[in-house]
Amino acid sequence: MTEPWKDRIFTNAGPLPLRSENPDDGYTVEDLVPHGWAPGEYVGPCRECSEVFVAAKRSRRCRPCAVKSLEAYRNRPTWQSGHKGIPTDRPVWAYFFDSGGEDEHVTLLRGVSEVDGEVFSAECNPDGDEWPRFGHVVCWIDFEERPSLSVEAVDAIVVALSEAGIHWSCGDHIVEDWLHREALRAVVDGHRDAPAIAAAALKSRELKFSRYYG
C-alpha cells in the first residue's frame, strides 16, 4: 500500500501532487492552454495569484486563474452586426454609415443609438456634447476604450452587408469600398493582423448587391 505522502511534493505552500491532471469539469486542456495552463509535473508560482502550483513547464497561471482568464475572454464585449441589440441607455462604439456624409461616409463614432440605429447621437467633444448623425449603424461594440479595426470588426461589417433587405439607399457599395480601403491601409501601416483583415474584407466580394455608381 502506497504511503499517502509519497505522491505529494512538499513546499512552503503545503503538499502538492507530483503531477497535475485536468479534471472533468467542462474545461479542456485545449481551452486552457491559450490562457496559460496545461497539466504537467513542474512546480512554480502563478503570475496572477502567486500561489505555487504544479503544471506543464511553460504554464504561467494556475488552473483556477486560467479558468478565470478563459471566462473573461468568453464574456468579453464583441462586435455585433447592424443595430440589433444595441443599448439605447448608454453610449457605445459603432461604425456608422452617414447617408449625408460629404467626406467619409463610414465613421467610427461613440454615441447613443436611436430610431432602430438610423440616428446616432455621437459624442463630438470631451464635454459630452452630442451631434445627431443620420444613416445606419453598420456594427457596434459595448466597450469603453476606442477600438481599432480588427478581424472581428471586419467580419461583423461583412455580415451586415449580407443581411437581406439592408441596402442603405444603395450605400452597400460605399461601405464595401471603405472597408477595402481600410484593409489596404492596415497592410500599408504594417498592422500585425493585416493579412487576416484583408482576407476577411475580401469576403464581401462574394456578396450579391448593386455596385452601380451612376
Beta strands, then each sheet from edge to edge (+ up, - down):
strand 1: 8-11
strand 2: 14-17
strand 3: 42-45
strand 4: 52-55
strand 5: 80-81
strand 6: 92-98
strand 7: 106-114
strand 8: 119-123
strand 9: 130-141
sheet 1: 1+ 2-
sheet 2: 3+ 4-
sheet 3: 5+ 9- 6+ 7- 8+
end
